[in-house]
Amino acid sequence: MKTRCLILDDDPLARNITYRHTQKFETLNVVAQCMDTEHAAQVLSEVPIDLIFLDVHLPITSGIDFLKSLASPPHVIVTSAHREYAWECFEMDVVDFLLKPITFERFMRAVHKFQHLSSSFQVDFNAGVPCLFVRENKKVVKIPLCEIQYVEGLGEYIQIHTQNRKIVTKMGMSQIEEKLPSRFFLRIHKSYLISLTKVQAYTSSSVEVKDTDLPIGRSYKNTVMNALNFEGIMSGGQF
């Protein structure tokens, strides 16, 4: 699967340079090029984006303020002519900070860094037991999908509840929802995603998983009720 990219830069020449650099990678797909944050916000609301190439100096809203405004931001590589913003950007956990003018060699290193980070979150269906790999602190943790009870959103982080442990990793709920197979996992609330095989009981307002009552969000109610009624709580489902 290609990485869906958004380029946000008000300088046409800079946008073009970044775009030409991306075209040298078969794995990068530039979905949109934006010159202001309003356009970028619209794209993000309509299309899943994996990586943003973000300029700092932008009209109306700065790139830094825009990044702070995103509840679950994608990975970000900052592109800027002002090195004084580097520290603040790294404090926001950006993948890399590229100082303009950006050479292809430096750009390539940033993309490889992103690829290393993103590879730490993947689902392997080729193994005997399908597993999820996520980064926790400085190590990559392997989690069999059959052990996941539910996932809880914690702002910029998620907590994965399994049969025997809780794993916290920096990731958005939308990211993990997209990766996990929808046949077995269901988003029931903006902050909760459950394994259908682990449902013990449910009402019109909550689902009981692992002896824990989890709320059903108002906007998710119809989807949740249809899924649980249709699947019969996945009593015979297997990974």
trRosetta pair geometry for C-beta under 8 A, 3 or more apart (Angstrom, degrees):
i j d omega theta_ij theta_ji phi_ij phi_ji
2 26 7.8 -109 -108 143 105 58
2 27 5.7 176 -131 -169 68 45
2 28 6.7 129 -172 -129 99 4
2 29 4.1 72 133 -17 136 117
3 27 5.6 46 5 144 99 87
3 28 5.3 -30 65 -108 104 57
3 29 6.6 166 75 24 47 76
3 50 4.7 -116 -159 81 77 141
3 51 5.4 22 165 4 119 123
3 114 7.7 79 -144 131 162 127
3 115 8.0 -103 -49 -91 146 81
3 118 7.4 103 -103 79 120 178
4 29 5.6 -32 -103 76 52 102
4 31 4.9 27 -169 -34 94 128
4 47 6.9 -143 169 150 143 107
4 48 6.1 97 55 101 154 74
4 49 5.3 -121 111 -125 105 45
4 50 4.9 113 49 6 73 94
4 51 7.4 157 82 27 46 75
5 22 6.1 -139 67 -136 163 148
5 28 5.5 14 -18 -168 136 96
5 29 6.4 162 16 78 87 43
5 30 4.9 -45 77 -101 106 56
5 31 6.4 164 63 8 44 80
5 49 7.2 69 -138 -157 14 91
5 50 7.0 -49 -70 62 53 85
5 51 4.9 -29 -106 77 80 96
5 52 7.3 151 -161 -94 65 28
5 53 6.6 29 -177 -11 113 98
6 30 7.6 119 -96 -155 24 68
6 31 6.0 -38 -76 60 73 98
6 32 5.1 0 -124 64 86 92
6 33 7.7 171 -165 -88 57 30
6 34 6.6 6 179 5 102 112
6 40 6.2 112 159 -140 137 93
6 43 5.9 143 -118 111 133 143
6 44 7.3 -52 -36 -68 168 84
6 49 4.9 -17 -16 -139 117 141
6 51 7.5 177 26 93 66 50
6 52 4.9 -20 68 -112 98 77
6 53 7.3 -162 93 28 49 69
6 74 7.8 117 23 47 111 147
7 15 5.5 118 136 -145 130 84
7 18 5.2 149 -132 104 129 133
7 19 6.1 -74 -27 -68 166 83
7 22 7.7 -122 -61 -19 121 146
7 30 6.2 -6 -14 -144 109 117
7 32 7.4 -154 35 103 68 53
7 33 4.6 -9 65 -118 108 76
7 34 7.0 169 88 27 56 65
7 52 7.8 159 -90 -161 23 59
7 53 4.7 -10 -115 60 69 113
8 34 4.8 -13 -109 71 73 103
8 35 7.8 169 -157 -92 56 11
8 36 8.0 -72 -159 84 94 5
8 37 7.0 52 -163 -91 135 58
8 40 4.7 13 -101 -86 125 142
8 52 6.1 2 5 -172 114 106
8 53 6.9 172 28 84 65 59
8 54 5.2 6 61 -117 113 62
8 55 6.1 -134 109 21 73 82
8 58 7.1 -18 154 -94 101 143
8 63 6.8 143 109 -114 121 103
8 66 7.6 -133 150 106 159 160
9 14 4.8 -117 160 101 145 114
9 15 4.6 -175 71 -72 113 82
9 18 6.7 133 0 8 148 144
9 33 7.9 -43 40 -166 85 88
9 34 8.0 114 24 80 44 58
9 35 7.0 -37 92 -117 40 55
9 53 7.2 -34 -32 116 112 96
9 54 7.9 166 -63 -160 77 23
9 55 4.0 105 -111 -27 76 131
9 58 7.7 -121 -130 -93 30 98
9 79 6.5 -34 -84 80 128 125
10 35 4.6 81 -118 -171 59 82
10 36 6.5 52 -90 -70 102 65
10 55 6.7 -124 11 77 72 152
10 57 7.5 -90 34 111 119 74
10 58 5.4 144 -25 -131 117 67
10 59 5.8 114 -101 -9 154 93
11 14 3.8 58 86 15 116 114
11 15 6.5 173 86 -15 59 82
11 55 7.1 146 16 -107 98 161
12 15 5.6 -54 -145 36 31 113
12 16 6.3 33 156 -22 65 106
12 35 7.7 -16 -70 -99 70 121
13 16 5.7 -56 -151 34 30 112
13 17 6.5 31 152 -20 64 104
14 17 5.7 -51 -148 33 34 111
14 18 6.4 31 155 -15 65 105
14 55 6.8 77 121 -86 146 131
14 79 6.8 154 175 134 118 130
14 100 6.3 -35 -120 -118 118 141
15 18 5.9 -58 -151 39 30 109
15 19 6.1 31 152 -21 66 109
15 33 5.4 92 -173 -167 126 123
15 35 7.4 -59 -57 -86 147 79
16 19 5.6 -54 -145 37 31 113
16 20 6.3 30 157 -19 65 105
17 20 5.9 -54 -147 36 29 109
17 21 6.5 31 153 -20 62 105
17 101 7.4 -101 -169 -156 169 87
17 102 6.4 138 132 55 126 99
18 21 5.7 -55 -152 34 32 113
18 22 6.6 31 152 -21 65 104
18 53 5.1 156 -171 137 142 157
18 79 6.2 -71 -85 -69 130 170
18 102 7.1 46 -84 58 75 145
18 107 7.7 178 -127 -125 62 135
19 22 5.7 -55 -152 32 33 110
19 23 6.7 37 151 -27 65 103
19 30 5.9 7 -130 -72 85 171
19 33 6.5 -22 -75 -87 125 134
20 23 5.7 -49 -152 26 35 116
20 24 7.6 39 151 -24 59 97
21 24 6.2 -55 -170 20 39 111
21 102 7.1 -45 -51 113 157 118
21 104 5.5 -174 -121 -115 97 78
21 107 4.4 -52 -171 145 146 164
21 108 7.9 -133 -171 -54 106 67
22 25 6.0 -66 -167 37 48 105
22 28 4.5 -119 -167 119 93 142
22 30 5.4 101 104 -51 154 111
22 53 7.8 -116 -60 -29 124 146
23 28 7.8 -102 -70 81 24 111
23 30 8.0 -44 -64 -5 75 122
24 104 6.9 34 28 -153 161 125
24 108 7.9 -56 96 -86 128 101
25 28 4.2 59 87 7 117 109
25 111 6.1 -133 -73 176 157 158
27 115 7.3 57 104 -101 156 122
28 51 7.7 -66 -129 60 98 139
28 111 7.1 -65 -59 -139 132 131
30 33 6.6 20 168 -55 123 89
31 43 7.0 141 113 -175 112 123
31 47 5.5 -178 165 137 148 151
31 49 6.5 -129 42 -102 141 88
32 39 7.8 -160 161 147 130 102
32 40 7.7 162 108 -114 128 59
32 43 4.5 -120 42 -127 166 151
32 47 7.1 142 -18 51 122 147
34 37 7.7 97 137 -90 133 20
34 39 4.1 180 -141 97 111 114
34 40 4.2 179 85 -65 165 80
34 43 6.4 -129 -55 -3 132 138
35 39 6.8 48 42 32 61 144
35 58 8.0 161 162 -146 49 97
35 59 7.8 24 141 21 86 114
36 39 5.4 94 64 11 77 99
36 40 7.1 -144 102 -4 40 94
36 58 6.2 139 -127 175 54 110
36 59 5.4 -46 -109 62 108 100
36 60 6.3 51 -159 30 116 120
36 61 7.8 97 -175 40 82 88
37 40 5.2 -56 -143 42 40 115
37 41 6.0 46 156 -26 72 102
37 58 6.0 104 -34 124 95 148
37 60 6.6 -129 34 83 107 110
37 61 4.4 -54 29 68 152 120
37 63 7.7 -175 -77 -98 111 47
37 66 4.3 -142 -124 -102 132 132
38 41 5.9 -51 -149 31 27 111
38 42 6.7 28 151 -19 60 104
38 60 7.2 17 -28 74 104 157
39 42 5.7 -55 -155 33 34 113
39 43 6.6 34 150 -19 66 103
40 43 5.7 -53 -151 35 34 111
40 44 6.3 33 153 -18 67 107
40 52 7.6 65 -162 -136 127 127
40 66 7.0 41 81 -174 139 143
41 44 5.7 -54 -146 38 32 112
41 45 6.4 31 154 -20 64 107
41 66 7.7 -128 -61 -152 98 105
42 45 5.8 -59 -152 35 30 110
42 46 6.5 10 156 -6 64 115
43 46 6.0 -76 -150 45 30 101
43 47 5.6 -36 179 36 73 110
43 49 7.0 63 129 -53 102 132
44 47 7.2 -73 -108 59 19 69
44 49 5.7 -65 -110 12 75 129
44 70 7.4 -81 170 -119 163 117
44 74 7.9 -143 -125 -11 109 111
48 174 7.4 -165 -120 152 102 120
48 178 6.5 105 -135 -104 154 153
49 52 6.4 51 146 -62 133 86
49 74 4.8 -102 107 -31 86 156
50 74 5.5 155 179 -158 15 128
50 75 6.5 3 157 28 64 102
50 118 7.2 42 179 -120 118 144
51 74 5.9 -129 -70 141 21 123
51 75 4.9 -24 -106 76 73 100
51 76 7.4 162 -159 -88 58 27
51 77 6.7 18 -177 -1 104 101
51 95 7.8 -16 -136 -2 101 151
51 114 6.0 43 -114 -167 134 149
52 73 7.5 -70 14 -176 133 99
52 74 5.6 123 -16 71 93 112
52 75 7.4 177 22 91 69 49
52 76 4.9 -17 65 -112 98 77
52 77 7.3 -174 90 32 50 63
53 77 5.3 -21 -109 73 65 98
53 79 5.5 25 175 -13 91 123
54 63 4.6 137 163 -163 102 125
54 66 7.5 -162 -151 80 126 123
54 67 6.6 68 178 -65 168 114
54 76 5.2 -11 4 -161 130 109
54 77 7.1 153 20 76 78 43
54 78 5.3 -43 75 -109 91 59
54 79 6.7 156 72 22 35 76
54 94 7.8 -116 47 -127 124 131
55 58 5.8 125 91 -62 103 94
55 63 5.3 -168 94 -57 45 141
55 78 7.7 108 -110 -164 18 68
55 79 5.5 -42 -84 79 65 87
55 80 6.2 129 -152 -87 58 68
56 62 6.1 0 175 -175 64 99
56 63 4.4 -104 -114 40 32 122
56 64 6.0 23 -141 -29 88 92
56 78 6.5 39 -54 -166 93 114
56 80 4.3 26 3 -105 114 128
56 82 6.1 -95 66 49 143 114
56 85 5.0 88 -119 93 162 173
56 89 7.5 -90 -86 -70 116 124
57 62 6.8 -34 -109 -130 32 87
57 63 7.3 -25 2 -4 21 105
57 80 7.1 114 0 -137 85 94
57 81 7.6 -39 15 39 127 96
57 82 6.9 96 -33 -2 113 130
58 61 6.3 -12 91 82 114 56
58 62 5.8 141 39 -131 87 32
58 63 5.4 112 -9 -49 120 76
58 66 7.1 3 51 -19 148 136
61 65 5.1 -122 -172 86 89 120
61 66 5.2 108 129 -63 119 91
61 69 7.8 -22 -176 -8 144 144
62 65 4.7 92 56 10 84 100
62 66 6.8 -144 95 -7 43 88
63 66 5.5 -55 -146 36 31 115
63 67 6.3 34 155 -21 65 104
63 78 6.9 127 129 -131 142 95
63 80 7.6 -141 44 -79 149 111
64 67 5.8 -53 -150 34 30 111
64 68 6.5 30 152 -18 63 106
64 85 6.8 -131 -57 -161 129 123
64 88 6.3 3 -128 126 141 125
64 89 6.9 -108 -100 -85 99 77
64 92 7.4 176 -145 -20 82 157
65 68 5.6 -53 -148 37 34 113
65 69 6.4 37 152 -26 64 106
66 69 5.7 -57 -153 30 32 114
66 70 7.2 36 151 -29 62 99
67 70 6.1 -51 -159 17 36 113
67 73 5.9 31 -156 -107 73 159
67 76 6.2 10 -119 -83 125 171
67 92 6.0 74 127 158 135 153
67 94 7.7 -38 -148 -77 158 105
68 92 7.3 -94 -76 -121 76 136
70 73 3.8 90 101 -74 137 89
71 172 7.6 100 114 -129 77 117
72 156 7.1 160 -113 -120 58 55
72 172 2.9 92 -168 -126 123 131
72 173 6.5 -103 -91 28 156 71
72 174 5.7 141 101 21 152 107
72 175 7.1 -152 166 -16 124 98
73 76 6.3 -16 151 -37 126 117
73 156 7.9 -12 27 -125 87 103
73 172 7.5 170 41 -54 30 132
75 94 8.0 101 -177 -156 63 54
75 95 5.2 45 179 -44 105 123
75 114 5.7 122 142 -141 149 104
75 117 6.7 137 -116 95 139 134
75 118 6.7 -79 -31 -68 153 105
76 92 7.8 -17 60 113 139 112
76 94 4.6 -70 89 -129 99 91
76 95 6.3 176 74 7 42 88
77 94 6.7 128 -105 172 26 105
77 95 5.0 -45 -78 65 75 113
77 96 5.0 3 -132 56 89 89
77 97 7.9 -170 -168 -79 60 25
77 98 6.4 33 164 -8 101 113
77 110 5.1 92 -139 164 134 129
77 111 7.7 -30 -65 -74 161 56
77 114 6.5 -63 -56 -61 117 129
78 85 7.4 -134 164 113 150 115
78 86 7.9 177 84 -114 140 56
78 89 4.7 -46 -19 -156 161 153
78 94 5.2 13 -20 174 103 164
78 96 7.2 -146 34 100 72 49
78 97 4.7 -9 65 -118 113 68
78 98 6.6 180 91 26 57 69
79 98 4.9 -17 -107 71 67 108
79 100 6.3 71 173 -57 84 98
79 102 6.2 -53 -138 -46 107 143
80 83 7.5 162 101 -70 107 34
80 85 5.7 -58 133 57 170 128
80 86 7.9 -157 62 -69 130 69
80 89 7.9 -166 0 -45 142 152
80 97 7.0 -33 30 -168 109 90
80 98 7.4 132 23 78 60 58
80 99 6.7 -38 78 -114 68 50
80 100 6.4 -125 114 -3 19 100
81 99 7.1 82 -126 -167 31 67
81 100 4.2 -49 -80 57 75 116
82 85 5.2 62 102 -1 102 107
83 86 5.4 -12 -172 -23 62 119
83 99 5.5 2 -82 -107 94 125
84 87 8.0 -42 178 18 43 96
85 88 5.5 -62 -164 46 62 111
85 89 5.7 63 141 -27 86 107
85 97 7.7 -174 99 -146 81 131
86 89 5.8 -64 -151 37 28 111
86 90 6.3 21 158 -15 67 108
86 97 4.5 132 -131 131 85 166
86 99 7.8 -30 -75 -68 120 100
87 90 5.9 -57 -147 38 31 107
87 91 6.4 37 152 -25 64 104
88 91 5.5 -52 -153 30 32 117
88 92 7.0 24 150 -13 62 105
89 92 5.8 -63 -160 37 36 107
89 94 4.8 -24 164 11 94 139
89 97 5.2 120 85 -90 141 118
90 93 7.5 53 -176 -76 42 21
90 94 6.3 -84 -92 42 40 90
90 97 6.4 -70 -54 -27 91 126
93 170 7.0 -105 174 173 162 161
94 97 6.4 87 90 -63 134 78
95 110 6.6 100 118 -172 109 86
95 113 5.7 143 172 110 99 109
95 114 4.8 18 -162 -85 157 84
95 117 6.3 -134 -120 16 103 153
96 109 7.6 148 -130 109 161 85
96 110 3.9 -138 64 -129 156 99
96 113 5.5 105 -51 67 122 147
96 114 7.4 -88 -1 -47 110 89
98 102 4.8 30 160 -111 124 122
98 106 6.0 131 -134 132 99 115
98 107 6.5 41 -125 -91 150 66
98 110 5.8 -52 -62 -51 114 156
99 102 7.3 154 79 -84 37 74
102 106 5.9 -126 -162 79 74 118
102 107 5.4 82 156 -62 114 102
103 106 4.8 90 60 10 86 100
103 107 6.8 -149 95 -5 44 90
104 107 5.3 -56 -145 41 35 116
104 108 6.0 43 155 -27 68 104
105 108 5.8 -51 -149 30 27 114
105 109 6.9 29 152 -19 60 102
106 109 5.8 -51 -154 31 35 113
106 110 6.8 35 149 -18 64 104
107 110 5.8 -57 -156 35 34 111
107 111 6.5 31 151 -17 68 106
108 111 5.7 -54 -147 37 33 110
108 112 6.3 33 154 -18 66 105
109 112 5.7 -54 -147 37 31 111
109 113 6.4 35 151 -23 63 104
110 113 5.6 -52 -151 32 32 114
110 114 6.6 35 150 -19 64 102
111 114 5.5 -51 -151 35 35 114
111 115 6.4 36 151 -20 66 104
112 115 5.5 -51 -146 36 34 113
112 116 6.5 38 153 -22 64 102
113 116 5.8 -52 -152 32 31 112
113 117 6.6 28 151 -16 63 106
114 117 5.8 -59 -151 38 32 109
114 118 6.0 22 158 -13 70 111
115 118 5.9 -56 -137 42 29 105
115 119 6.1 35 159 -27 63 108
116 119 5.9 -54 -147 30 26 112
116 120 7.3 33 151 -28 56 100
117 120 6.0 -55 -169 18 36 114
117 135 7.5 -52 -155 -20 67 155
118 121 6.4 -68 -165 44 47 93
118 122 8.0 76 145 -57 67 95
119 122 6.2 -19 -161 -26 48 128
120 133 6.4 -119 -174 131 43 100
120 134 6.7 61 144 -160 82 27
120 135 4.1 30 147 -50 138 106
120 140 5.0 -130 -144 -105 92 112
121 132 7.8 -4 -158 -178 63 88
121 133 6.6 -162 -118 92 23 70
121 134 5.3 34 -107 -111 80 67
121 135 6.8 -70 -53 -1 84 86
121 169 7.5 149 -92 146 112 146
121 171 6.3 136 -111 -99 153 136
121 175 7.3 13 143 151 153 123
121 176 7.9 -97 -172 -89 125 78
121 179 7.1 -116 151 -67 97 168
122 132 7.6 180 92 -150 33 53
122 133 5.3 1 52 49 74 106
122 179 7.4 -143 -136 -152 33 134
123 130 6.5 14 178 -180 97 102
123 131 7.2 177 -151 90 57 39
123 132 5.3 -25 -100 -99 77 69
123 133 7.7 -172 -82 15 29 74
123 145 7.3 43 -144 -67 111 121
123 179 5.4 154 -18 166 117 101
123 180 6.9 146 -74 -95 147 47
123 181 7.8 177 161 -31 163 84
124 127 5.0 55 123 -7 114 109
124 130 6.6 179 88 -149 55 56
124 131 5.1 -2 52 57 101 86
124 132 8.0 -172 17 -80 73 23
124 133 6.8 51 -15 -18 107 109
125 130 4.9 -3 -111 -111 60 106
127 130 6.6 148 61 -94 93 28
127 131 5.7 0 50 6 147 107
129 144 5.0 -15 138 -132 126 114
129 145 7.6 -165 161 31 83 81
129 146 6.6 -76 -166 8 112 120
129 239 6.9 60 -157 102 70 127
130 144 7.2 101 82 -156 52 65
130 145 4.7 -9 99 9 102 127
130 146 7.7 113 59 -26 85 84
130 181 7.9 5 151 -10 164 129
130 239 5.1 -123 32 172 114 121
131 142 5.2 -2 175 -170 139 92
131 143 6.2 145 -164 73 80 39
131 144 5.2 -51 -101 -95 82 46
131 145 6.6 -145 -101 -22 25 76
132 142 7.6 146 77 -159 45 45
132 143 4.6 -24 64 66 94 99
132 144 7.9 124 18 -143 75 1
132 145 6.0 102 -23 -77 97 76
132 148 7.2 42 14 -53 137 134
132 160 7.8 -158 92 -136 143 161
132 179 7.5 102 -125 124 107 127
132 180 7.4 -19 -86 -90 131 90
133 140 5.5 16 -179 173 103 110
133 141 7.1 163 -151 78 55 42
133 142 5.6 -20 -99 -99 79 63
133 143 7.5 174 -82 20 29 76
134 140 7.1 170 88 -153 24 67
134 141 5.7 -21 65 57 75 92
134 143 6.8 1 13 4 104 122
134 160 7.1 144 25 -8 158 145
134 167 6.4 121 74 138 130 134
134 169 4.4 -95 160 -53 123 170
134 171 7.0 -79 -142 -22 119 146
135 139 7.3 165 -149 91 63 30
135 140 5.5 -42 -94 -98 64 67
135 141 7.5 137 -121 11 14 81
135 169 5.7 122 71 -141 58 115
135 170 7.5 -29 81 37 105 84
136 139 6.2 -21 67 69 77 78
136 140 7.8 125 20 -122 71 20
136 141 4.8 21 9 -15 119 127
136 167 5.4 -94 -79 -163 139 95
136 168 6.5 102 -131 67 99 55
136 169 5.4 -82 -82 -80 69 91
141 167 5.6 -155 90 -134 158 142
141 169 7.9 -140 35 -66 118 125
143 147 6.3 -125 -176 68 79 115
143 148 6.4 71 151 -65 121 97
143 160 6.3 -13 -135 131 171 150
143 162 6.3 -140 -151 -74 111 139
143 167 6.5 -116 -71 12 135 155
144 147 4.7 84 73 -1 93 106
144 148 7.9 -153 98 -20 54 79
144 239 8.0 155 173 75 89 163
145 148 5.8 -43 -160 11 45 115
145 180 7.3 147 -132 -139 115 94
145 181 7.6 36 -161 21 156 107
145 184 7.0 71 157 104 123 151
145 195 7.9 150 168 -114 76 123
145 239 5.2 150 82 -118 116 151
146 197 7.5 -41 -140 80 69 153
146 239 4.9 -123 -65 10 97 137
147 162 4.3 23 140 -158 101 111
147 163 5.0 -92 -157 4 87 102
147 164 7.4 -42 -168 15 125 88
148 151 7.0 -6 -173 -51 119 89
148 160 6.1 -60 -126 -173 101 103
148 161 7.4 93 -161 77 61 54
148 162 5.7 -53 -96 -98 41 78
148 180 8.0 -101 84 -125 164 137
148 185 7.6 -8 103 -95 135 118
148 195 5.2 143 100 -55 85 129
148 198 7.8 -128 105 -16 55 144
149 161 4.6 -59 60 109 109 98
149 162 6.1 157 -3 -124 89 20
149 163 6.7 133 -46 -65 107 51
149 194 7.6 -40 150 -147 54 72
149 195 6.0 -107 -151 22 20 118
149 198 4.9 -159 -137 161 64 167
149 209 5.5 142 170 156 93 110
149 210 4.3 23 -167 -40 148 132
150 161 5.2 7 58 51 70 117
150 192 6.1 -6 174 -164 124 92
150 193 6.5 162 -164 85 73 48
150 194 4.5 -26 -109 -109 101 65
150 195 6.4 -123 -73 4 55 77
150 198 7.1 -134 -44 82 80 137
150 209 4.9 98 -39 107 126 152
150 210 6.9 -130 5 12 104 120
150 212 7.6 -120 29 74 140 127
150 214 6.4 -156 -164 -59 168 158
151 158 5.5 2 -179 177 104 123
151 159 7.2 159 -159 80 56 46
151 160 5.3 -20 -108 -106 84 66
151 161 7.1 -163 -84 18 31 78
151 173 7.2 149 122 -127 119 82
151 176 5.9 -151 -171 111 168 148
151 192 7.1 148 79 -155 59 44
151 193 4.3 -4 53 58 107 101
151 194 7.8 -144 23 -70 69 29
152 158 6.6 151 78 -164 46 69
152 159 4.5 -14 61 58 102 97
152 160 8.0 -164 24 -74 71 24
152 161 6.6 58 -10 -22 105 109
152 191 6.2 14 -162 159 65 87
152 192 6.1 -9 -107 -100 61 71
153 157 8.0 141 -166 89 49 48
153 158 5.7 -38 -105 -107 48 80
153 172 7.9 16 -129 -164 109 49
153 173 4.4 -36 -85 -60 121 122
153 190 6.8 -68 36 133 155 65
153 191 4.0 -120 46 -138 107 63
153 192 7.1 -104 5 -49 90 38
154 157 4.4 -25 77 78 104 92
154 158 6.3 160 21 -104 84 23
154 159 5.7 62 -20 -19 126 98
154 168 7.2 -29 41 -138 148 106
156 170 6.0 -4 136 -147 94 88
156 172 7.4 -47 -148 -78 48 72
157 168 5.6 18 170 -175 131 94
157 169 6.6 164 -154 86 86 28
157 170 5.3 -58 -99 -101 78 51
157 171 7.0 52 -144 33 42 56
158 168 7.4 176 88 -145 40 55
158 169 6.3 -15 58 62 83 77
158 171 5.1 -48 13 72 113 93
158 172 7.5 85 -41 174 112 6
158 173 6.2 136 -91 -81 121 63
158 176 6.0 -69 33 -6 174 146
159 166 5.5 0 -177 -176 106 106
159 167 7.1 156 -157 76 55 41
159 168 5.1 -22 -101 -94 77 77
160 166 6.9 158 76 -158 50 53
160 167 4.5 -12 54 58 104 96
160 168 7.8 -168 16 -74 72 29
160 169 7.2 11 -7 13 110 106
161 166 5.6 -14 -103 -107 61 85
161 210 6.5 -137 139 34 129 164
162 165 5.4 8 55 55 110 68
162 166 7.3 -171 22 -82 75 36
162 167 7.2 37 -8 -3 113 102
163 210 8.0 -158 -108 -111 50 120
171 175 5.0 -117 -178 74 95 136
171 176 5.8 82 134 -42 131 103
172 175 4.5 103 61 -4 82 103
172 176 7.5 -167 90 1 48 81
173 176 6.3 -63 -152 42 34 99
173 177 6.0 36 153 -23 69 112
173 187 7.3 100 161 -123 113 118
173 190 7.0 133 65 175 164 54
173 191 7.0 -124 -76 -120 151 31
173 193 6.5 162 -160 -27 98 119
174 177 5.5 -55 -142 38 31 115
174 178 6.3 35 158 -24 65 106
175 178 6.0 -59 -155 30 26 110
175 179 6.7 14 154 -12 62 110
176 179 5.7 -59 -146 39 38 109
176 180 6.0 29 162 -17 73 109
176 193 6.8 -174 102 46 110 160
177 180 6.4 -59 -139 37 26 102
177 185 7.4 -156 -133 122 60 121
177 187 5.3 9 -122 -60 133 122
177 193 5.7 -151 -89 -103 90 147
180 184 7.3 -105 164 76 99 93
180 185 4.2 -3 131 37 130 156
180 193 7.3 129 46 152 150 139
181 184 5.2 48 86 26 102 99
181 185 6.4 114 72 15 54 98
182 185 6.5 -81 -115 63 31 73
182 186 7.4 75 -159 -86 67 62
183 196 8.0 -102 141 32 46 139
183 237 7.2 177 145 -144 99 133
184 195 6.2 -12 157 -150 89 77
184 196 5.7 -140 -162 33 42 101
184 197 6.2 -15 -153 -17 95 105
184 234 6.9 106 -123 -144 62 161
184 237 6.3 168 -103 153 89 141
184 239 6.6 21 -85 -86 164 85
185 193 5.9 30 174 164 106 105
185 194 6.9 175 -151 88 65 38
185 195 5.8 -38 -98 -101 75 52
185 196 6.8 -140 -83 -11 21 86
186 193 6.9 178 89 -159 33 69
186 194 5.7 -19 62 60 84 85
186 196 5.7 74 -6 -63 114 98
186 223 7.7 -180 -166 134 109 102
186 224 6.6 122 151 -114 131 73
186 227 5.4 146 -117 129 148 164
187 192 7.5 135 -157 95 56 53
187 193 4.8 -34 -97 -103 62 88
187 220 6.3 -123 118 -124 81 137
188 192 5.3 -36 62 97 93 105
188 193 7.1 155 12 -109 74 32
188 194 5.7 17 -7 1 124 112
188 207 5.8 -83 -141 7 171 136
188 214 6.4 92 82 119 137 117
188 215 7.7 170 126 103 107 44
188 216 5.1 -75 174 -116 103 70
188 217 6.6 146 142 12 53 83
188 220 5.3 148 -164 128 35 146
188 224 5.0 68 -124 -99 88 133
189 192 4.1 39 50 35 109 97
189 214 6.8 -143 6 160 134 98
189 215 5.5 80 -87 91 149 82
189 216 6.3 -147 -62 -141 95 23
189 217 3.9 137 -122 -32 63 101
189 220 6.1 -120 -72 26 38 148
190 217 5.7 99 -13 -86 74 155
192 214 4.8 158 -163 -177 163 128
192 215 7.2 143 12 58 144 66
194 198 6.8 -135 179 66 92 102
194 199 6.6 71 148 -73 137 91
194 207 6.0 -80 -42 108 167 146
194 209 5.2 -156 -138 -61 118 156
194 214 6.6 171 -70 63 121 155
195 198 4.3 60 80 10 107 111
195 199 7.7 -153 94 -32 60 71
195 209 7.2 126 47 -145 77 133
196 199 5.9 -25 -159 -10 44 116
196 227 7.1 -111 -104 151 129 114
196 228 7.6 -164 -137 -98 100 67
196 231 5.9 -21 -180 119 142 158
196 233 6.6 -174 176 -163 82 46
196 234 4.1 93 126 -3 109 141
196 237 6.8 42 95 37 109 159
197 234 5.0 -84 -80 108 62 128
197 237 5.3 -122 -85 77 104 113
198 209 5.1 61 117 -149 104 97
198 210 6.4 -1 166 -43 125 82
199 202 6.2 -18 -172 -40 122 112
199 207 5.9 -62 -128 -174 104 109
199 208 7.0 96 -164 71 63 61
199 209 5.9 -49 -101 -86 49 86
199 228 6.9 -144 165 -123 172 109
199 233 4.7 -125 77 -146 121 105
199 234 7.4 104 25 36 110 99
200 208 4.5 -70 66 107 99 105
200 209 6.5 161 5 -99 91 31
200 210 7.8 178 -17 -23 124 22
200 211 7.2 26 18 -66 162 46
201 207 7.7 171 92 -159 47 49
201 208 4.3 19 55 36 83 129
202 206 6.8 -158 -147 101 63 50
202 207 4.5 -12 -108 -113 103 69
202 208 6.5 -147 -72 14 51 75
202 216 8.0 71 -162 -50 108 129
202 224 7.9 -154 -170 155 146 111
202 228 5.7 -61 52 -157 159 164
202 233 7.8 180 1 -90 118 113
203 206 5.4 26 46 47 98 76
204 216 7.5 -114 152 50 38 145
204 221 7.2 32 -179 -156 75 115
204 225 7.1 10 -126 -88 69 122
205 215 6.7 -35 161 -144 78 72
205 216 5.7 -155 -167 38 29 103
206 213 4.7 14 167 -175 142 97
206 214 6.2 150 -160 72 83 38
206 215 5.6 -49 -101 -104 84 39
206 216 6.0 -146 -84 -9 27 88
207 213 7.5 148 74 -153 32 53
207 214 5.2 -25 63 62 84 96
207 216 6.3 94 -19 -62 93 97
207 224 7.2 -121 -51 -173 127 130
207 228 7.6 -157 -109 -81 117 144
208 211 7.1 3 -177 -120 100 20
208 212 6.9 155 -153 73 59 35
208 213 5.5 -29 -94 -93 74 64
208 214 7.6 164 -93 14 23 76
209 212 5.8 -31 73 61 66 88
209 214 5.9 -4 24 -2 107 124
216 220 6.0 -134 -176 86 78 104
216 221 5.5 93 140 -99 120 71
216 224 5.2 -133 -140 57 123 167
217 220 4.3 70 64 15 94 109
217 221 7.2 -129 92 -42 47 73
218 221 5.9 -25 -156 -21 32 116
220 223 5.5 -70 -167 51 61 111
220 224 5.3 60 140 -28 91 110
221 224 5.9 -62 -145 38 26 109
221 225 6.2 20 163 -15 65 109
222 225 6.0 -57 -144 39 28 107
222 226 6.2 25 159 -17 64 110
223 226 5.9 -59 -147 39 27 109
223 227 6.2 25 157 -19 64 110
224 227 5.8 -59 -146 37 28 109
224 228 6.2 18 161 -12 66 110
225 228 6.1 -58 -141 41 27 104
225 229 6.0 21 163 -13 64 114
226 229 6.1 -61 -141 43 24 106
226 230 5.8 17 164 -15 64 117
227 230 6.1 -62 -140 41 22 105
227 231 5.8 1 170 -2 63 119
228 231 6.3 -62 -129 47 22 98
228 233 6.0 21 -155 -74 80 69
229 232 7.7 15 176 -66 26 47
231 234 4.8 -10 158 -55 121 71
231 237 7.5 -5 -175 -42 113 131
232 235 5.5 -57 123 2 102 105
234 237 3.8 -29 -176 3 99 133
